[in-house]
């Protein structure tokens, strides 16, 4: 995972949402040591996270899944549906896999395990704040293998046809769905990273997707990539 440099000198403003004060303290200690990260508030439940997001407009909400009053998936959906300029990074545990699919559909910009190394968490926050998404390949593959039969959402509209994509764009989408970064895809296809970034942007625009996370889900739902393949 590359460590993107924020596009502005303004610190990334973070809202911590977790019902366990001790965990919030731990996150504050780790993230507070980074000069480009600024924790602007803490929320002890999902409803408070939504209210603070509306009022403070943080760049990133670090969102726990299980919280009182409103869980992390519902809180994520409320933030995204309100069209706030706020991105959500969900934290989960392997025991709560099933909530992550809901979180992705709710509009989260990614998810990580709660035991993620500090440096990976910091990198993920910067990545999400820069407008990209974080897909943890190991967790994603485990989720898709486990829930392959229930991934299609009967309440959702059918995914847009991939026929609008060029052969190269479909190839790039497949690599994105396997969790590869732009740099890794560039090495695999022997092209420049800038070229891959352009292809990814074209894919998102043509398919009406917000970020890489939605691209991954669509790639599996459309059958372009199969779980376990």
N, C-alpha and C positions, 0 to 999 in steps of 0.2 A: 504494500500500500504506500503510494507516494504521499508526501506531506505538502499539500498545496499551500502556497503563500497567499494570505488574504489580499484581496484586490484593493484594499483601502487601509489607511493607517488607523482608522477607527477600530477599537477593540470589538471583537465579536461579543454581543450581549446575550447572555445565557439565562434562562429560567430553569431552575431545578425543580422537578415535580416528582416527589417520592413521599410516601407516608411514614417513612422511617427516618427520624431526625439524625440518627447516627450515620446512616448512609449519605444523607445530604451533607453532613459535616465532612465526611471523607471525600466526597466529590469536590466540595468547596476547597479543601486543602490542596487537592491535586490540581484542579483547574485554576485556582487562584494564584498559583505559582507561575502561571504563564502570562507574560505581559500583554499579549494580544487577546486574552480572554477576560471577560468581565461578567461576573455573576450579579445580575441586577435584582433578583428576587428568588424566593423559594416558595413552593406550594406543597401543602400536605395532603391534598386530594385533587381529583380531576376537575371538579367544579371550580376550585380556586385557581387551578392552572389555566383554565379557559378565561376566567375573569381577569387574571393578571396579564394574560396574553393580549386580551383586548385593550387593556389600559396601558401597558408598558411597551407593547410591540417588540419583544426581544427578537433577536435574529434566529435563535435556536432554542427550542424547548427540549430538555433532556427528560423524557417521559417514562415513568414506571408504568407497568401494565396493571398491576393490582393495586388499586387505591380505593378508599371509601368515597361515598357519594356519587362519584362518576369514575369508571375505570379508564385506563389509558387509551384504549381504542375509541371509546365514546368521546373522550376529551379531544383526541386527535381529529376525529371527524368534525366536531364542533368548530375547532380552530380552522380547519381546511374549508369547511362549508361557509364560514364567515369571510372567506377570501382575505384573511389577514396576511401581511407580508412576513409570516412567521413559519419557520420550518421545524418539523418535529423529528427527533431522533429517539426511537423507542429502545428501552432496555428490557431484556427478557431473560428468562432462564430456560434451560432445556426442558424442564418440567412443564413449561407453559407454552410449548410450541404452537398450539392451536390458536392462541391469541395473535400471533405474529401475522398470519395470513389476513386476519381481520384488520390489523393495524396497517398493512400495506394497502389494502383496499380502501381504508379510511383516508389515505393520502399521506401516510408517514414517508419521510425522505430516507428512511433506512432503519436498521435495527442492529443491535449488538447484544452479546451476552453480558450479563452483569459482572462476570469475572474477567472481562476484557482487560488486557494490560493497559496501564495508564497512558502510555504513549500512543496506543491505537485509539483510545477514546479521544484523546486530544486531536489526533489527526482526523478522526471521523467528524468531530465537531467543526473543524476548519473546512473540511470537504463539503459538508452540508451547508454551512454558512456561505460558501462560495457559489452555491447554486447547484451543486451536483448531488448525488445520492450515494449512500453507503449500502452495499450489498455484501454481507459476510458470506462468502461462498460455502463454507462448511455448514453453517446453520441453514442456509438457503437450500442446499442439496438435501439435507436431512428433512426439512419441512416438505419439499416437493415430493420426495420419495414416500413420506408417510401419508401425505394428504392428496396424492395424485388423483384419487377417485372423486374427491370433493372440491377440487380447485375451481371448476367452472361455476360461476355464480348465476343461478337461474333468474335472479332478479335484475341482472345487468343486461345491457344490450350486447348483442354478439360483437366480438372484436372486429375492428375494421380489417378488411382484406389486406393481405400483405402484397397483393399484386401491384400496388403503387410503388413498391420498393424495387430498386435495381438488384441484380444478382449480388453485387458487392455489398449493398446495404443490408440485404438479408443475411449475408455471411457475417457481417459485423454485428448485427442484432443477435445472431446465434452465439457469438463469442461473448457479447455483453451478458447474455442470459446464463452463461457458464461462470460468470463472476470475474471475468478478466478486466483489468484496467485498460485505459487507452494505450498506455505504454506497452502493456503485454500483448494487446491485439496488434499493435504496430509491428512488434517483433515477430509475431506469428505470421502475419501477412506480408512482411518485408516491405512495409511502406512507412511513411513518416507519421509521427504522433499527431501532427497537425491535420493530416489527411483523415485519420481515424476520427478526430474530434469533429471534423466537418461531416463525415458520414453519420456519426451518432446524432448530430444536430439535425441532419436531414431526416433521419428515421423518426425522431421525436416529432418533428414538424409534420411530416406526412401522415403519421398515425395519430396525431392529436394527443400525444402523451406529454406529461409534465416533466418526467425525469427517468433515470435509468431503472429505478425500482419498478415503475409501471411498465417499462419496456420488458423487464425480466418476466413479470407476471403474464403479460400478453404473449410473449414468446412461448411460454409453456402452455397457456390456455389455447393458443392457436395451433399447437402441435408442431411448431417449428423446431422446438427442442423437447425431448422426452425426459421425464424424471428417470434418473439412473443411467441415462445414456452417457 
